[in-house]
Amino acid sequence: MQPAKLSALAVMLACSAAMAAPARTVSPTRPTPTDVLAPDAEGRWVPFDLTPGNQIRFTLDVDGVAVTAILDTGVSFSVLSRAFVDARRLKVRSGGTASAVGGSVPIGWIDTKTIRLGGLTRQGGSIGVTALPATATGSARPIEMLVGRDLTEGYALDVDYAARRFRLIASGRMPFTGAIAPLTVSRDRLVYSGEIVLNGRRLRPLIVDTGDGNAVTLSAESWATARLIPPARTTTISFGLGGAIVTDLVVLDEMTTGSLTARNVELQIEPAGGFSQRMGMAGRIGSGFLQRYRVLLDPKAGRMVLQPGPDADAPPVKSTSGVLVAAEKDRLRVLHVMRGSPAERAGWQSGETICMIDGTPIPADYPGSALSGWSIGATGRVVAFDMCDGTRRTLALRPFY
């Protein structure tokens, strides 16, 4: 994650949501929908903000209703939230289950009339339905839709992270220059697929996943193939549609994809038998990495274009506390205590709640407040806590990975 995202870091440092959910379901039963890309599509930018979980959140139109969505190229078929569908009493057909980070989730289908996204209009077709919990975005409010591969793969997806906007344009267009890496759509998993090189070893396929707020994630098998020994290693937690998973976390000096050499890259390592391995994938490239660049994803043309931003190679902001928390109204709940951290050595436990930091109550706008920077504070700083169980404790901050 970038240093500018202190509010998100304080909530879920290095553990933003992983929402890749390649569907293992029957495909929609409706005939192929009709897509029309407007002649002026290049001027139809879609504004977005980044969720605390580091995903692209925006609004689109579904059957005349404004819907809050996440742009998620790691999802095979776009899905609406079960809560959104139930509130409108829409009829849902059964659709089996889909594989997601953290486990499997039930899927249904509904028919749609019109979907409008930037310069794209889709008539007819079907869309998936599943539960979309707020925890999967790191936000207090849930989103209503995941816009997946099925809506975007026929076009070039231009994501301008710096300007917080994206657009769909004709495949083959290249509106800016940058490093080029291979990109396809995996025909067995129906997700965007790329590759990386670590220590001279090519690892593929990796899901190129705008819905995963982490930087890069590898399966345990792929990590073993790379034969890298990092200087330090800790743990973190991620939240997907199927629940939470704990992974190892390292910072890579260097990683290559296509003609791009990236530096100071956060990388998570899944446990053996984890999501990526079950999907037959080497891992995922997420928004935590992509947001350092202006990105063009054009699988039809076989390429991903990455134009570095000013902080593309900047070292990631690291926790000096080892406490990963979520804001809950007037308190913070400890989600995970990172291995080898000051918090672990001091005996902190997941599930504990914090009501005051350095004598200041937890504000309602905690993620955006100055108070939220304590967990990445300067080495040697001692932070005082009033825990919600009435006890008090202190924690001395220091680097540990």
Buried (B, 14 or more C-beta within 10 A) or exposed (E): BBEEBBBBBBBBBBBBBBBBBBBBBEBBEBEEBEBEBBEEBBEBBBEBEBBBBBBBBBBBEBBEEEBBBBBBBBBBBBBBBBEBBEEEEBEBEEBEBBBBBBBBBBBBBBBBEBBBBBBBBBEBBBBBBBBBBBBBBBBBEBBBBBBBBBBBBBBBBBBBBBEBBBBBBBBEBBEEEBBBBBBBBBEEBBBBBBBBBBBEEEBBBBBBBBBBBBBBBBBBBBBEBBEBEBEEBBBBBBBBBBBBBBBBBBBBEEBBBBEBEBEBBBBBBBEEEBBBBBBEBBBBBBBBBBBBBBBBBBBBBEBBBBBBBEBBBEEBBBBBBBBBBBBEEBBBBBBBBBBBBBBBBBEBEBEBBBBBBEEEEBBEEBBEBEBBBBBBBEEEBEBBBBBBEEEEBEBBBBEBB
